[in-house]
Amino acid sequence: MKYLIVTVLIFLSSTAQAKHSIHLDEDKGHYKTQLMWPEVSIPWGMVQLPDGRMLATERSGTLFLLAENKPAIEIQGLPKIHVNNQGGLLDIALHPDFVKNSLIFFTYASPEGEGTGSHTALMRAKLDTKTNTITQQKVFYKGEGNTTKGSHYGSRIAIDDDYIYFSVGDRGARDLNPQDLSLDGGKIYRLNLDGSIPDDNPFVKNDRAKKAIFSYGHRNPQGLVKLDDTGTIWSHEHGPKGGDEVNLIEAGKNYGWPIISYGVNYNGSAFTELTKKVGMEQPKLFWDPSIAPSGMAVINSDKYPHWQGKILLGSLKFNHLVLLEVEDNKIVNQTKIVTEVGGRYRNVIQGRDGYIYLGVDGEGISRLLPMSASD
């Protein structure tokens, strides 16, 4: 295995807004990274199996089964996947009873349904590690309104003992999808673990709405987690130029895109004059300039005692990690973690073994190892 010594510089923000001044803290941590699986080029989704092996999705359409010091295995039997710029094979999660039922969930760009192109879909399937295949495939949800646009598929998954949450980006139709409850895109959805619609979903009695919608008014959410101690759902999403957001996700709430935003068009022109509006939620944090956040993990491992209870995410733009401290449903501090490894942090997870795993575009998957004082 390849080891790199990583110096971690910690920056603390004294406010909940990243656009305010950030000062350098005196505390410095030292870590090393162990390169585990360089063969995964764009490691979008990662999840560790109970036996310690890793499932990882390659956006180009491959599902890998990975074991330490062994060649990567390609899992067969995937559905038809439309690899289209930001679209492809996306996030992955295990069923809470995976040990008993071997069920997995994953999101992907599906060309099925009406129209040309694709839209984000969520599938459940059974993983067979003896034959290295997936079987018993069932599409739980498929966004309607296929498009050839290659942007804003999302997608992340969060799962608990009762529900599966998943995000779908606005699919490049900001003025159409996010604010319309009858259209897919720009939403976070919630389903029961059997694929049915929860009776208490916020729009089940709205005849015009998609019944699976949990929240709306999103741009392109690529981070989604549930905090164990509070049961709250948190997400982050890509803004335009400026205005990347972290949001506390609540049932039926409207998060404003594109009516309100702290960002502008990529050419610098404004598409809205509003940053606030009655009936629309304010982000708990926004970044200007944008950091292009991707991946999101709750850290509770005793291997990283100073990070326990905090949320770790990656930056595609600035090649660093960000650690968020949440208290009373507010972000009270953010910690910018700059490593010598660099790279576009596509995903970050905490494995069942307690270690943090980093997926970096073009470099593969690494394990982050805290160093003892004697190292």
C-alpha angles and dihedrals in degrees: 000000000000117000127198125185110232125200112207116207113196122212121184126204115214092205137045092248118082092204089072123085118297119202130203112250121215093232114099126181129200124217138161128217123221113206105224110169118011092171094080103087101186105016100196101163130025133176131166120230121225090256092058098257119126133232112207131178121220109208091225088070109274127123111205129202106206132194128177114269092000133104116267116260121216113222112224131212101056119156122252107292125198107218101202120156103285091009128087135086105349135170130001137196140173125242110251088244094045092133089063103032106023091221123157134184127212139170125221145158105272124196092196121116134033123336136030121290123017149281134208117281136185119218134186119206141161118252117220109193092183093063095022092233139116119232139172091049117192126177106222096183138001123186113236123225105058115211135184091226110119098209139095106012091147120191142184134135130215120183138185135171093286111024146031118217122194136173131225122191124229090263092232093298101108096160093049117034113035099060098036113087091196092062131068120237134067090048144111112222134202128204136169114255090258091056097256124129115261112244091230098050106135098245104036091114094046107099092201097048134088101251095218094061114117099171135356145192094075129143109201115333112198099164128060130163141155119222111228096209097051103020090229123146119229129188139174127204141190113256125198115260098336122349104086104164145208112205138188101227117220131175115276096358123143114224094196108240119182099359093063126027142145090220139077137213116289090254090057097254121128123250094181136018093206129094094165136033134168111262094025125100124242118227116251087224136004133188125221112203093038118247096195096234120213132173125014133208137177110227117215101143120124087222087079103036095171091054099049115132093013132113120242123199139167134241119219093188105046099029097235141106126245125211117202126200115207125198127168090351092304131108104238099174140011124201121205110211113198116189132188089233092072121174135125106303102218098172143000128193139168108232127218087256089063096249124123116238122202124204112203125185111250094003105066131222124331134184117230110223123192111225122227120235090257095055 
